[in-house]
Amino acid sequence: MDLHTWHKESEKKWDDFASKWVENSQEMWETGSRKNIIPFFSQYVPTGSKVADIGCGDGVGSLKLAEAGYEVTGIDLSNVMIEFAMEKTVHQPKLSFIQGDFYRLPFKDEEMDAALVINSLEYTGEPLTVMKEIHRIIKPGGYACFGILGPTAEPRKKFSFQRLLGDKVIMNTMQPWEFEKIAVESGWKAVADTGVAKRGVDFTKLGHFSKDLKQAVSFMWLFLLQKEGNQ
């Protein structure tokens, strides 16, 4: 599938899925798989920072970032998602949303202090290109937090399996360890990482496991990267 077709198919898929996503997104950020993302992010990124939430969906995570003291611009390919997200800006002057293309982010060079990219890089046709584009918009010394789905996460089953039947899909099934290699290739320095366990998995009992084995039983792996250089 060429990049243009991938782009259009992805936009249509997420437009169609938006209303279903909205049913669960609040729970994901408050008590589910995404509840520890902003606490992890805020350990490294100072409050008041300008943050791009890339793949913001319906904006729940963006709103929580704004409530935590960040100046946030959410960007998503899906116009329907952005329409849902815009409803969250009413009482948040430091929160805005834009429909946009991850390959040509609507920000100037080194305009942003940080980026949040949760489970969205996998849905791009050229992840390395997107990683370099995100690198472009971040100030030297700034950060990017990525969430990459674990090997057996349910979305992989929904969006990826059909490729084995010869169908065209809109998901790159990169593994967390593959993402780390892409990060290095696109000029990032690894600062920290942590796992989000699948239901039924207790990471505290896996202390002797290597990181890649823990990743194998994760729902998602979070990476905190830094763009080298002084701010």
NORURDA-V127554 format. One record per pair of residues at least 12 apart in sequence whose ideal C-beta (glycine too) atoms are under 10 Angstrom apart, sorted by the first residue. I is the first residue (numbers start at 1). J is the second residue. If there is no record, write none. Layout:
i = (I:I)
j = (J:J)
//
This chain:
i = (1:1:1:1:1:1:2:3:3:3:3:3:4:5:5:5:6:6:6:6:6:6:6:6:6:7:7:7:7:7:7:7:8:8:9:9:9:9:10:10:10:10:10:10:10:10:10:10:11:11:11:11:11:11:11:11:11:12:12:12:13:13:13:13:13:13:13:14:14:14:14:14:14:14:14:14:14:14:15:15:15:15:15:15:16:16:17:17:17:17:17:17:18:18:18:18:18:18:18:18:18:18:18:19:19:19:19:21:21:21:21:21:21:21:22:22:22:22:22:22:22:22:23:24:25:25:25:25:25:25:25:26:26:26:26:27:28:28:28:28:28:29:29:29:29:29:29:30:30:32:32:32:33:33:33:33:33:33:33:33:33:33:33:33:34:34:34:34:34:34:34:34:34:35:35:36:36:36:36:37:37:37:37:37:37:37:37:37:37:37:38:38:38:38:38:38:38:38:39:40:40:40:40:40:40:40:40:40:41:41:41:41:41:41:41:41:41:41:41:41:41:42:42:42:42:42:43:43:43:43:44:44:44:44:44:44:44:44:45:45:45:45:45:45:45:45:45:45:45:45:45:46:46:46:46:46:47:47:47:47:47:48:48:48:48:48:49:49:49:49:49:49:49:49:49:49:49:50:50:50:50:50:50:50:50:50:50:50:50:50:50:50:51:51:51:51:51:51:51:51:51:51:51:51:51:51:51:51:51:51:52:52:52:52:52:52:52:52:52:52:52:52:52:52:52:52:52:52:52:52:53:53:53:53:53:53:53:53:53:53:53:53:53:53:53:53:53:53:54:54:54:54:54:54:54:54:54:54:54:54:54:54:54:54:54:54:54:54:54:54:55:55:55:55:55:55:55:55:55:55:55:55:55:55:55:55:55:55:55:56:56:56:56:56:56:56:56:56:56:56:56:56:56:56:56:57:57:57:57:57:57:57:57:57:57:58:58:58:58:58:58:58:58:58:58:58:58:58:59:59:59:59:59:59:59:59:59:59:59:59:59:59:59:59:60:60:60:60:61:61:61:61:61:62:62:62:62:62:62:62:62:62:62:62:63:63:63:63:63:63:63:64:65:65:65:65:65:66:66:66:66:66:66:66:66:67:67:67:67:69:70:70:70:70:70:71:71:71:71:71:71:72:72:72:72:72:72:72:72:73:73:73:73:73:73:73:73:73:73:73:73:74:74:74:74:74:74:74:74:74:74:75:75:75:75:75:75:75:75:75:75:75:75:76:76:76:76:76:76:77:77:77:77:77:77:77:78:79:80:81:81:82:82:82:82:83:83:84:85:85:85:101:101:101:102:102:102:102:102:102:102:102:102:102:102:102:102:103:103:103:103:103:103:103:104:105:105:105:105:105:106:107:107:107:107:107:108:108:109:109:109:109:110:110:110:110:110:110:110:110:110:110:111:111:111:111:111:112:112:112:112:112:112:112:112:113:113:113:113:113:113:114:114:114:114:114:114:114:114:114:114:115:115:115:115:115:115:115:115:115:115:115:116:116:116:116:116:117:117:117:117:117:117:117:117:117:117:118:118:118:118:118:118:118:119:119:119:119:119:119:119:119:120:120:120:121:121:121:121:121:121:121:121:121:122:122:122:122:122:122:122:122:122:122:122:122:122:122:123:123:123:123:123:123:124:124:124:125:125:125:126:127:127:127:127:127:127:127:128:128:128:128:128:129:130:130:131:131:131:131:131:131:131:131:131:131:132:132:132:132:132:133:134:134:134:134:134:135:135:135:135:135:135:136:136:136:137:138:138:138:138:138:138:139:139:139:139:140:140:140:140:140:140:141:141:141:141:141:141:142:142:142:142:142:143:143:143:143:143:143:143:143:144:144:144:144:144:144:144:144:145:145:145:145:145:145:145:146:146:146:146:146:146:146:146:146:146:146:146:146:147:147:147:147:147:147:147:147:148:148:148:148:148:148:148:148:148:148:148:148:148:148:148:149:149:149:149:149:149:149:149:149:149:149:150:150:150:150:150:150:150:150:150:150:150:150:150:150:150:151:151:151:151:151:151:151:151:151:151:151:151:152:152:152:152:152:153:153:153:153:153:153:154:154:155:155:155:156:156:158:159:159:159:160:160:161:175:175:175:175:176:176:176:176:176:176:176:176:176:176:176:176:177:177:177:177:177:179:179:179:179:179:180:180:180:180:180:180:180:183:183:184:186:186:187:187:187:187:188:188:188:188:188:188:189:189:189:189:189:189:190:190:190:190:191:191:191:191:192:192:192:192:192:193:193:193:193:193:193:193:194:194:194:194:194:194:194:195:195:195:195:195:195:195:195:195:196:196:196:196:196:197:197:197:197:197:198:198:198:198:198:199:200:201:201:201:201:202:203:203)
j = (125:163:167:168:169:170:125:103:124:125:126:129:125:125:168:170:123:124:125:126:168:169:170:171:172:77:101:102:103:124:125:170:77:170:125:168:169:170:77:78:102:120:123:124:125:159:170:171:76:77:78:79:80:81:99:101:170:77:78:170:77:78:123:159:169:170:171:55:57:76:77:78:79:80:81:120:123:170:77:78:79:80:81:83:78:80:57:78:80:81:158:159:57:58:76:78:79:80:81:82:83:84:85:58:80:81:84:57:58:60:78:80:81:84:57:58:59:60:80:81:84:85:58:60:57:58:59:60:61:81:84:58:60:63:64:60:57:60:61:118:119:57:60:61:63:64:118:60:64:196:199:219:118:119:147:149:153:196:197:198:199:218:219:220:60:61:64:118:119:147:196:220:222:64:196:194:195:196:222:61:64:65:116:118:145:147:194:196:220:222:61:64:65:67:68:70:116:145:68:145:147:192:193:194:196:222:223:224:61:64:65:68:70:114:116:118:143:144:145:222:224:65:68:69:70:145:191:192:194:224:114:143:145:191:192:224:225:226:65:68:70:113:114:115:116:142:143:144:145:224:226:69:70:113:114:143:65:68:69:70:71:69:70:71:94:113:65:69:70:71:72:112:113:114:139:142:143:70:71:72:73:94:107:111:112:113:114:115:137:138:139:142:65:66:68:70:71:72:73:74:94:112:113:114:115:116:142:143:144:145:72:73:74:75:98:100:105:106:107:111:112:113:114:115:116:117:134:137:138:144:65:66:70:72:73:74:75:76:85:95:97:114:115:116:117:118:120:145:73:74:75:76:77:100:102:105:107:112:115:116:117:118:120:121:130:133:134:137:144:146:74:75:76:77:78:81:102:115:116:117:118:119:120:121:122:123:124:130:147:72:73:74:75:76:78:81:82:85:88:97:98:116:117:118:120:74:76:78:81:82:84:85:118:119:120:74:76:78:80:81:82:83:84:85:86:87:88:97:72:74:76:81:82:83:84:85:86:87:88:89:92:95:96:97:74:84:85:88:74:85:116:118:147:74:75:76:85:88:89:92:95:96:97:116:85:87:88:89:91:92:95:88:92:94:95:114:116:88:89:91:92:93:94:95:96:91:92:94:95:94:94:95:113:114:116:93:94:95:96:112:113:89:92:94:95:96:97:114:116:94:95:96:97:98:100:105:106:107:111:112:115:86:88:89:95:96:97:98:99:100:116:96:97:98:99:100:101:102:105:106:107:115:120:97:98:99:100:102:120:99:100:101:102:120:123:124:99:99:99:97:99:97:98:99:100:97:99:97:97:98:99:124:130:133:117:120:121:123:124:125:126:127:129:130:131:133:134:124:125:126:129:130:132:133:133:130:133:134:136:137:137:133:134:136:137:138:136:137:136:137:138:139:135:136:137:138:139:140:142:227:229:231:136:137:138:139:142:134:136:137:138:139:142:143:144:138:139:141:142:143:231:138:139:142:143:144:145:224:225:226:227:134:135:137:138:142:143:144:145:146:225:227:143:144:145:146:147:130:131:134:144:145:146:147:148:223:225:145:146:147:148:149:220:222:146:147:148:149:153:155:219:220:146:147:148:134:146:147:148:149:172:174:179:182:147:148:149:153:155:156:159:160:170:171:172:173:174:179:155:159:169:170:171:172:170:171:172:170:171:172:172:148:172:174:178:179:182:186:181:182:183:185:186:186:182:186:144:146:179:182:183:185:186:187:188:225:182:185:186:187:188:186:146:186:188:225:227:183:186:187:188:225:227:186:187:227:227:187:188:225:226:227:229:227:229:230:231:226:227:228:229:230:231:226:227:228:229:230:231:225:226:227:229:231:188:189:191:192:224:225:226:227:183:188:191:223:224:225:226:227:191:192:193:222:223:224:225:176:179:180:182:183:188:193:220:221:222:223:224:225:176:179:196:219:220:221:222:223:174:175:176:177:178:179:180:182:193:215:218:220:221:222:223:171:173:174:175:176:179:196:218:219:220:221:175:176:195:196:197:198:201:214:215:216:217:218:219:220:221:173:175:176:177:198:212:215:216:217:218:219:221:198:216:217:218:219:196:198:218:219:220:221:198:219:171:219:220:171:173:171:171:172:173:172:173:173:212:215:216:221:193:195:211:212:214:215:216:218:220:221:222:223:211:212:215:216:221:193:215:221:223:225:193:211:212:215:221:223:225:223:225:225:225:227:225:227:228:229:223:224:225:226:227:228:224:225:226:227:228:229:223:224:225:226:223:224:225:226:222:223:224:225:226:211:215:221:222:223:224:225:214:218:220:221:222:223:224:211:214:215:217:218:219:220:221:222:218:219:220:221:222:214:217:218:219:220:216:217:218:219:220:219:217:214:217:218:219:217:217:218)
//
